[in-house]
Amino acid sequence: MAATKSVAIIDLGGQYCHLIGRQLRKLGVESKIYGPETRSKALAKKHAGIILSGGPQSVYEKDAPRIAPGILKLKIPVLGICYGHQLLAQMLGAKVRKGDGEYGPTKLSVVAQNTLFKGTPPEQIVWMSHADTVSELPAEFLTLASTDQCRNAAFADLQRRFYGVQFHPEVVHTEHGLKILQRFTSSVCGLRTRKDIKHRIKQLVADIRAKVGEKSVFFLVSGGVDSTVAFVLCAKALPKDRIFGLYVDTGLMRKGETEELQVNLARLGLLGRLKTCDKSDVFLSRLRGFTNPEKKRQIIGRLFVEVQSEAMNELGIDEHHWLLGQGTIYPDTIESGGARGLAAVIKTHHNRCPEILEMIRQGRVIEPLADFYKDEVRELGRRLGLEPKLTNRWPFPGPGLAIRCLCNQTPAKAKPIRETLLSDVADFDYEAVLLPIKSVGVQGDARTYRQVVALRDRRGGPDYERLQHISTQLCNVHTATNRVVVLISGCVKSLEGASVKHAALTPKRVGLLREADYIVRSKMDEYNLTGSVWQFPVVLVPISFRGGESIILRPVNSTDGMTASFARLPIDRLRKVAEEIMRLGKIDAVFLDVTSKPPATIEWE
């Protein structure tokens, strides 16, 4: 058994590359990530197996990432995932072509029981995110599994121990993904697996001390679990006089956010090391007139840096003797383009704006949680003694309500979708229109910015399983869309009456959204449903039926935020929440987002 060796992961630009390593870590298998330019000699005798990650490009594109041919001559087992599956197949003589595309949950049929799928059922749900497909395999290859749209969803060259899977076994929404990775690392590569060692706090504290040295840390604290855990870790590692926190009230926070943060830090004895400053007027003024979500995120990130620098000057802090501390977690990095710059930019997180990236290059930033995922951060928080109400709270984005308050410059009307193109909609008796508003999505490991389909169940529904099927089909077939919503409340006779009106980011609109969000959080607590969802964005969109706007409810379930499924909450409870929101006035309709990630991101912007 090759107990001392590890697995090499070759990063081909996929959103989930780092997640592969995280899942291997969960199995107790060490790994190291390499770039596609890595030569075979760098891998020889060091690793017991190689995994090729997914990526946003097509293997037949001129500038698509490739690996050195010599890597396939090392006589080491190789597993290709998504793009890596296609690249491996192509390099071994298979044909790859553009397919119909599959995004989100997909039924996989195992057609040849093999080492990779041993111990898993013949039919299982996997997570897909691809447009291209391996259409033809060499004669000596074995097809292991198929889907309705992908005949070679998994293959093997048993003699050379080469395997490819079109789906993503590294994401939690692939039912038996961890088992498949375990089979590859243990049965194919011969590595011993063990349980993950979760006691990492001592090592993190040592890492912080080594990174900081004799300097101090000026921390940007948002009140969320990530920044609070990172702040507490630094406070554990350093004397109190060498750590200082800044909380910026941007005017884009949830109701009660500031007060809740102060209570949490007071319990930990850290309130005295926190400065609060109200910059709501500055943030809202700078954001006025901007509708593009990427631009909004970049402006907010830049403003945080400006406010931090201003606060340090006011406090007489010499920035050359201080590091900027942030609660960045790995999904922030990968969605912003990845540490290597190979991944597609899905959305620029506020802690990855150009100014912050320049400070990172200069070695002036410390991010204790940069390699961690949300569920791991929550576990660290629990071990640090943080209140469950904080560690279990729903994630809230750094840009706040700014990216949940959609803006628009050009008025337009909804367009009906022809039922001949989408027979599933007709079969299930749903009215369907294409809303003239866009949201951010992630399809085939690349960013999309596409329109939204709205549904109305003529029979009164909705039926969640039907909606899952319809949503998946719509986003796979209708290439102009990446998200589907269904009407759950509002005096709407026909969705064809919908129009998008001009709307800017104003204090009034943010205030309206803040109240709607507070209703959702309060009602979910009242119904004891808060713990049944992972996150619950509430989105204000300028979709009008009678002169007002619409609210989108986006409850999702996830483990790490990299993939997600829409939460199946009791519809009677959702309708009561929607009715309460309608009482705010100025709201014409309330919709429920019924899209997985992929093809949609969790947040709309």
C-alpha positions in Angstrom: 0.0 0.0 0.0 1.3 3.5 -1.0 0.6 4.9 2.4 3.0 7.9 2.3 2.1 9.1 -1.2 -0.6 11.6 -2.1 -2.8 12.6 -5.1 -1.8 15.2 -7.6 -4.7 17.5 -8.7 -4.1 19.3 -12.0 -6.1 22.6 -12.0 -7.7 23.1 -15.5 -9.7 26.1 -14.4 -12.7 24.4 -12.7 -14.8 26.0 -10.0 -14.5 22.9 -7.9 -10.8 22.1 -8.2 -9.9 23.1 -4.7 -13.0 21.2 -3.5 -11.5 18.0 -4.8 -8.6 18.4 -2.4 -11.0 19.3 0.4 -13.0 16.1 -0.2 -9.8 14.0 -0.3 -8.8 15.7 3.0 -12.1 14.5 4.4 -11.0 11.0 3.5 -7.6 11.5 5.1 -5.8 11.6 1.7 -3.2 14.3 1.1 -3.1 16.1 -2.2 -1.3 18.9 -4.0 -2.7 21.2 -6.7 -0.6 21.8 -9.9 -1.1 24.0 -12.9 -1.7 22.5 -16.4 1.8 23.5 -17.4 3.3 20.9 -15.0 5.7 18.5 -16.6 5.6 14.7 -16.0 8.9 14.7 -14.1 7.4 16.9 -11.4 4.8 14.2 -10.6 6.9 11.1 -11.1 7.5 9.0 -7.9 5.7 11.6 -5.8 2.0 10.7 -6.2 0.0 7.5 -6.3 -2.7 9.0 -8.5 -3.6 12.1 -10.6 -7.0 13.9 -10.9 -7.7 16.2 -13.8 -10.2 18.9 -12.7 -13.1 20.5 -14.6 -12.8 23.8 -16.5 -14.8 26.4 -18.3 -13.4 25.8 -21.8 -13.9 23.3 -24.6 -11.1 20.9 -25.4 -11.3 21.7 -29.1 -10.7 25.5 -28.5 -7.3 26.8 -29.5 -6.3 28.2 -26.1 -7.9 25.5 -24.0 -5.7 24.2 -21.2 -4.0 20.8 -21.8 -1.6 18.6 -19.9 1.8 17.3 -20.9 1.4 14.0 -22.9 4.2 12.5 -20.7 1.9 12.5 -17.7 -0.2 9.7 -19.2 3.0 7.6 -19.6 3.8 7.6 -15.9 1.9 4.4 -15.2 -0.1 6.2 -12.5 -3.9 6.0 -12.2 -5.7 9.0 -13.7 -9.2 10.3 -13.0 -10.6 13.0 -15.3 -13.6 15.0 -14.0 -15.9 17.0 -16.4 -13.5 19.0 -18.6 -10.7 16.7 -17.3 -12.9 13.7 -18.4 -13.2 15.2 -21.9 -9.5 16.1 -22.1 -8.3 12.6 -21.0 -10.7 11.0 -23.5 -9.5 13.2 -26.4 -5.9 12.6 -25.6 -6.5 8.9 -25.7 -8.2 9.0 -29.1 -11.9 9.6 -28.2 -14.1 12.1 -30.0 -15.6 15.1 -28.1 -18.4 17.3 -29.5 -20.8 20.0 -28.4 -23.8 18.4 -26.8 -27.2 19.6 -25.5 -25.8 20.4 -22.0 -26.7 19.2 -18.6 -26.8 21.4 -15.5 -27.6 20.4 -11.9 -29.1 17.1 -10.7 -29.1 14.3 -13.3 -30.0 10.7 -13.1 -27.0 8.4 -13.9 -27.4 4.8 -14.9 -24.4 2.6 -14.1 -24.1 0.2 -17.1 -20.9 -1.7 -16.0 -20.2 -2.4 -12.4 -16.6 -1.6 -11.9 -14.2 -0.7 -9.1 -15.1 3.0 -9.4 -18.8 2.4 -8.8 -18.6 -0.6 -6.5 -21.0 -0.3 -3.5 -23.2 2.3 -5.2 -26.7 1.7 -6.7 -27.3 1.1 -10.4 -29.2 4.4 -10.6 -28.1 7.5 -8.7 -28.3 11.3 -8.8 -25.1 13.1 -9.9 -24.3 16.8 -10.4 -23.6 17.9 -14.0 -22.4 21.2 -15.4 -21.3 20.7 -19.0 -22.1 21.5 -22.6 -19.6 19.3 -24.4 -19.7 15.5 -24.4 -17.5 12.5 -25.1 -19.4 11.1 -28.2 -17.2 8.2 -29.2 -14.7 6.0 -27.3 -11.8 3.9 -28.6 -12.7 0.2 -28.8 -10.6 -0.9 -25.8 -12.5 1.6 -23.5 -15.4 0.6 -21.3 -18.5 2.8 -20.8 -19.3 2.7 -17.1 -22.3 4.9 -16.9 -24.7 7.0 -19.0 -27.4 9.6 -18.7 -30.3 10.4 -21.0 -28.2 13.1 -22.8 -24.7 11.7 -22.2 -24.0 8.2 -23.4 -20.4 8.1 -22.1 -20.9 9.8 -18.7 -18.2 7.6 -17.2 -15.5 5.5 -18.9 -12.5 3.4 -18.1 -9.3 2.1 -19.7 -8.9 -0.7 -17.2 -5.5 -1.8 -18.4 -3.9 1.6 -17.9 -6.1 2.5 -15.0 -7.5 5.6 -16.6 -11.0 6.8 -15.6 -13.2 9.6 -16.6 -16.5 10.9 -15.2 -18.5 13.7 -16.8 -20.2 14.6 -13.5 -18.7 16.2 -10.4 -18.1 13.5 -7.6 -16.4 16.2 -5.5 -19.7 18.1 -4.8 -22.0 17.1 -2.0 -25.1 17.0 -4.4 -23.6 14.0 -6.2 -25.2 11.3 -4.0 -22.3 8.9 -3.9 -19.5 11.2 -5.0 -17.4 10.8 -1.9 -17.7 7.0 -2.2 -16.5 7.2 -5.8 -13.5 9.3 -4.8 -12.7 6.9 -2.0 -12.9 3.9 -4.5 -10.4 5.7 -6.8 -7.9 6.7 -4.0 -8.1 3.4 -2.1 -8.9 0.6 -4.6 -7.3 2.1 -7.7 -4.4 4.2 -6.3 -3.8 2.0 -3.3 -3.9 4.8 -0.7 -5.1 4.2 2.8 -7.9 6.5 3.9 -8.7 7.7 7.4 -11.1 10.1 9.1 -10.4 13.8 8.8 -8.6 15.4 11.7 -10.8 18.3 12.7 -8.6 19.7 15.5 -6.9 22.4 13.4 -7.2 25.4 15.7 -3.7 24.9 17.2 -2.2 24.8 13.7 -4.2 27.9 12.6 -3.1 29.9 15.6 0.6 28.9 14.9 0.2 29.9 11.3 -1.3 33.3 12.2 1.6 34.0 14.6 4.1 33.0 11.9 2.5 35.2 9.3 2.0 38.3 11.5 5.4 38.2 13.2 5.9 41.4 15.2 3.1 43.2 13.3 -0.5 43.7 14.3 -3.8 43.0 12.5 -6.5 45.5 11.5 -9.6 43.5 10.8 -12.6 44.2 8.6 -15.5 42.6 10.5 -18.8 42.2 8.8 -20.8 40.5 11.6 -21.1 37.2 9.6 -19.7 33.9 10.7 -16.6 34.0 8.4 -15.2 37.3 9.6 -16.1 36.7 13.2 -14.4 33.3 13.3 -11.3 34.8 11.6 -11.3 37.7 14.0 -11.6 35.4 17.1 -8.8 33.2 15.7 -6.5 36.2 15.4 -7.5 37.3 18.9 -6.6 33.9 20.2 -3.2 34.0 18.5 -2.2 37.6 19.4 -2.3 39.9 22.4 -5.4 42.1 22.4 -3.4 45.3 21.9 -2.2 43.9 18.5 -5.6 43.2 17.0 -8.3 45.8 16.1 -11.6 45.4 14.4 -13.5 47.8 12.1 -17.2 47.3 11.5 -18.5 49.5 8.6 -22.3 50.2 8.6 -22.7 50.5 4.8 -26.5 51.2 4.9 -26.8 47.8 3.2 -27.0 45.6 6.2 -29.9 43.5 7.5 -32.2 44.8 10.2 -30.6 44.4 13.6 -27.2 43.4 12.1 -25.1 45.9 13.9 -26.6 45.3 17.3 -26.3 41.5 16.9 -22.6 41.8 16.2 -22.0 43.9 19.2 -23.7 41.4 21.5 -21.7 38.5 20.0 -18.3 40.3 20.5 -19.2 41.5 24.0 -19.8 37.8 25.0 -16.3 37.0 23.7 -14.7 40.0 25.5 -13.7 41.6 22.2 -16.2 44.5 21.9 -13.5 46.9 23.2 -11.3 46.0 20.2 -14.0 47.0 17.7 -14.7 50.4 16.1 -18.0 51.0 14.4 -18.4 53.7 11.7 -21.5 54.7 9.8 -20.7 55.2 6.1 -24.1 54.5 4.7 -24.4 57.8 2.9 -21.0 57.3 1.2 -21.8 53.8 0.0 -25.3 54.6 -1.3 -24.0 57.8 -3.0 -21.2 56.0 -4.8 -23.5 53.2 -6.0 -26.2 55.5 -7.3 -26.8 54.9 -11.0 -25.0 51.6 -11.3 -27.0 48.5 -12.4 -24.3 46.0 -13.4 -23.7 43.5 -10.6 -20.0 43.2 -11.2 -19.6 47.0 -11.1 -21.5 47.2 -7.8 -19.3 44.6 -6.2 -16.1 46.3 -7.3 -17.3 49.7 -6.0 -18.1 48.2 -2.7 -14.8 46.4 -2.4 -12.9 49.6 -3.3 -14.9 51.6 -0.7 -14.1 49.1 2.1 -10.4 49.6 1.4 -10.8 53.4 1.4 -12.7 53.3 4.7 -10.1 51.0 6.2 -7.3 53.4 5.2 -9.2 56.4 6.5 -9.9 54.7 9.8 -6.3 53.8 10.3 -5.2 57.4 9.7 -7.8 58.7 12.2 -6.5 56.2 14.8 -2.9 57.0 14.1 -2.1 53.5 12.9 1.0 53.1 10.8 -0.1 50.7 8.0 3.5 49.5 7.5 3.3 47.8 10.9 -0.2 46.3 10.5 -1.7 43.7 8.2 -5.3 43.8 6.9 -7.3 40.9 8.2 -10.3 39.4 6.3 -12.7 36.5 6.7 -12.2 35.3 3.1 -13.1 31.7 2.6 -12.2 29.6 -0.5 -15.5 30.0 -2.5 -14.9 33.8 -2.4 -11.6 33.2 -4.2 -12.7 30.6 -6.8 -15.8 32.6 -7.8 -13.6 35.6 -8.2 -11.4 33.8 -10.7 -9.3 31.6 -8.5 -5.8 32.0 -7.0 -4.2 30.8 -10.3 -6.4 32.9 -12.5 -7.5 29.9 -14.5 -11.1 29.7 -13.3 -13.8 31.8 -14.8 -14.9 34.9 -12.9 -18.5 34.1 -11.7 -18.7 37.2 -9.5 -16.0 39.4 -7.9 -16.3 39.2 -4.2 -15.8 42.5 -2.3 -12.6 41.0 -0.7 -11.2 40.3 -4.1 -11.3 43.7 -5.7 -8.1 44.9 -7.5 -7.0 47.0 -4.5 -7.2 44.0 -2.2 -5.4 41.8 -4.7 -2.6 44.3 -4.9 -2.3 44.3 -1.1 -2.2 40.5 -1.1 0.7 40.6 -3.7 2.5 43.0 -1.3 2.1 40.6 1.6 -0.1 43.0 3.6 -3.2 40.8 4.0 -3.9 37.9 6.4 -6.8 35.5 5.7 -6.8 32.6 8.2 -9.7 30.9 6.6 -8.7 31.3 2.9 -8.6 27.5 2.3 -11.8 26.7 4.2 -15.4 26.2 3.2 -18.5 27.4 5.0 -19.2 24.1 6.9 -15.6 23.9 8.1 -15.7 27.5 9.3 -18.9 26.8 11.2 -17.2 23.8 12.9 -14.2 25.9 13.8 -16.6 28.5 15.3 -18.2 25.9 17.4 -14.9 24.7 18.7 -13.9 28.3 19.5 -17.0 28.5 21.7 -19.1 30.8 19.5 -22.8 30.9 20.1 -24.8 28.4 17.9 -27.0 31.3 16.8 -23.9 32.8 15.1 -22.2 29.7 13.8 -25.5 28.4 12.3 -26.7 31.7 10.9 -27.5 32.1 7.2 -24.6 33.4 5.1 -24.9 37.0 4.2 -22.8 38.5 1.4 -20.2 41.2 2.1 -21.8 43.7 -0.3 -25.0 43.3 1.7 -28.4 44.1 0.3 -26.8 45.9 -2.7 -26.6 42.7 -4.6 -30.1 41.6 -3.6 -31.7 44.9 -4.8 -31.7 44.5 -8.6 -31.6 47.7 -10.6 -32.6 48.4 -14.2 -32.2 51.3 -16.7 -34.3 50.2 -19.7 -38.0 49.4 -19.3 -39.2 46.3 -21.1 -42.0 43.7 -21.2 -42.1 40.0 -20.5 -42.3 37.7 -23.5 -44.3 34.4 -23.6 -42.3 31.2 -24.2 -43.7 29.1 -27.0 -45.0 25.9 -25.6 -44.0 24.0 -28.7 -40.3 24.6 -27.6 -41.0 23.6 -24.0 -43.5 20.7 -24.0 -42.8 20.1 -20.3 -44.3 23.4 -19.4 -47.4 22.7 -21.4 -47.7 19.1 -20.0 -47.7 20.4 -16.5 -50.1 23.2 -17.2 -47.8 26.1 -16.4 -47.9 29.5 -17.9 -44.3 30.6 -18.8 -42.8 33.9 -19.7 -39.2 35.2 -20.2 -38.7 38.1 -17.8 -36.8 41.0 -19.1 -34.3 40.9 -16.3 -31.0 39.1 -15.9 -29.3 37.2 -13.1 -25.8 35.6 -12.6 -25.4 31.9 -13.2 -22.6 29.3 -13.4 -22.9 26.8 -16.3 -20.1 24.6 -17.6 -17.8 26.2 -14.9 -18.3 29.6 -16.6 -20.2 32.7 -15.7 -23.5 33.4 -17.4 -25.6 36.5 -17.2 -29.0 35.5 -18.6 -32.7 36.1 -18.4 -35.1 34.5 -16.0 -38.1 32.3 -16.7 -41.2 32.9 -14.6 -43.9 30.2 -14.2 -47.5 30.3 -12.9 -49.2 27.1 -12.0 -52.7 27.3 -13.5 -53.9 24.6 -11.1 -52.7 26.3 -7.9 -49.7 24.0 -7.1 -46.7 24.1 -6.9 -45.4 20.6 -7.1 -41.7 20.6 -6.1 -40.7 17.5 -8.0 -42.3 18.8 -11.2 -40.7 22.2 -10.7 -37.3 20.6 -10.3 -37.8 18.7 -13.6 -39.1 21.8 -15.4 -36.4 24.0 -14.1 -33.6 21.7 -15.1 -35.1 21.2 -18.6 -35.7 24.9 -19.2 -32.1 25.8 -18.3 -30.7 23.0 -20.4 -32.8 23.6 -23.4 -33.6 27.3 -23.4 -30.0 28.8 -23.7 -31.2 32.3 -23.0 -32.0 31.5 -19.3 -30.2 30.3 -16.2 -32.9 30.7 -13.6 -36.6 29.8 -13.0 -39.0 31.3 -10.6 -42.7 30.4 -9.8 -45.4 32.7 -8.6 -46.6 32.0 -5.1 -48.5 35.2 -4.2 -50.0 38.3 -5.8 -53.1 39.4 -7.8 -51.6 38.3 -11.1 -54.1 37.2 -13.8 -51.3 36.5 -16.4 -47.6 36.7 -16.3 -47.6 38.3 -19.7 -48.6 41.5 -17.9 -45.2 41.7 -16.3 -42.8 44.5 -17.2 -39.4 45.6 -15.8 -39.3 49.3 -14.9 -36.5 51.8 -14.3 -35.1 51.3 -10.8 -31.9 52.5 -9.0 -30.3 51.6 -5.7 -32.0 54.1 -3.4 -32.4 54.2 0.4 -36.2 53.7 0.0 -35.8 50.5 -2.1 -33.1 49.2 0.3 -35.4 49.9 3.2 -38.3 48.0 1.5 -36.0 45.0 0.9 -34.7 45.2 4.5 -38.2 44.9 5.9 -39.1 42.0 3.5 -35.9 40.2 4.6 -36.8 40.8 8.3 -40.2 39.3 7.8 -38.7 36.2 6.2 -36.2 35.7 9.1 -38.8 36.4 11.8 -41.4 34.0 10.2 -38.9 31.2 9.7 -37.9 31.5 13.4 -41.6 31.5 14.3 -42.3 28.4 12.3 -39.1 26.6 13.6 -37.8 26.3 10.0 -34.6 28.4 10.2 -32.4 25.3 10.6 -34.1 23.6 7.7 -32.3 25.8 5.1 -28.7 26.7 4.5 -29.3 30.2 3.2 -32.3 32.3 2.3 -31.6 35.3 0.1 -34.6 37.7 -0.3 -34.3 39.7 -3.5 -36.1 42.8 -4.7 -36.6 43.0 -8.5 -38.2 45.8 -10.5 -40.7 43.4 -12.1 -44.0 45.2 -12.0 -47.7 44.2 -12.6 -49.5 47.1 -11.1 -46.8 49.8 -10.7 -45.0 48.1 -7.8 -42.1 45.6 -7.6 -41.6 41.9 -6.9 -39.9 39.9 -4.2 -38.0 36.7 -5.0 -37.6 34.1 -2.2 -34.5 32.0 -2.6 -34.2 29.3 0.1 -31.5 26.8 -0.6 -29.8 23.9 0.9 -26.0 23.3 0.6 -23.0 22.2 2.6 -20.3 24.4 1.3 -22.0 26.9 -1.1 -20.3 25.4 -4.1 -23.4 23.6 -5.2 -27.0 24.0 -3.9 -30.6 22.8 -4.4 -33.6 24.9 -3.8 -35.2 24.1 -0.4 -38.6 22.3 -0.3 -40.3 24.3 2.4 -43.9 23.7 3.3 -45.9 25.7 0.7 -48.5 26.8 3.2 -45.8 28.4 5.3 -44.2 30.1 2.3 -47.5 31.5 1.3 -48.1 33.0 4.7 -44.6 34.6 4.5 -45.4 36.0 1.1 -48.8 37.4 2.3 -47.0 39.2 5.1 -44.5 40.7 2.6 -47.4 41.8 0.4 -48.8 43.8 3.3 -45.7 46.1 3.1 -47.3 47.7 0.1 -45.4 48.5 -3.2 -45.0 44.8 -3.8 -47.1 43.3 -6.6 -46.0 39.7 -6.5 -43.8 37.2 -4.6 -42.0 34.5 -6.5 -40.1 31.4 -5.3 -36.7 30.6 -7.0 -36.7 26.9 -8.0 -33.3 26.6 -9.6 -30.3 24.6 -8.5 -26.7 25.7 -8.4 -25.6 25.2 -11.2 -27.1 26.6 -13.4 -27.9 29.5 -11.2 -25.7 31.0 -8.4 -27.2 31.2 -4.9 -27.2 35.0 -5.0 -28.9 36.7 -8.0 -25.9 39.1 -8.5 
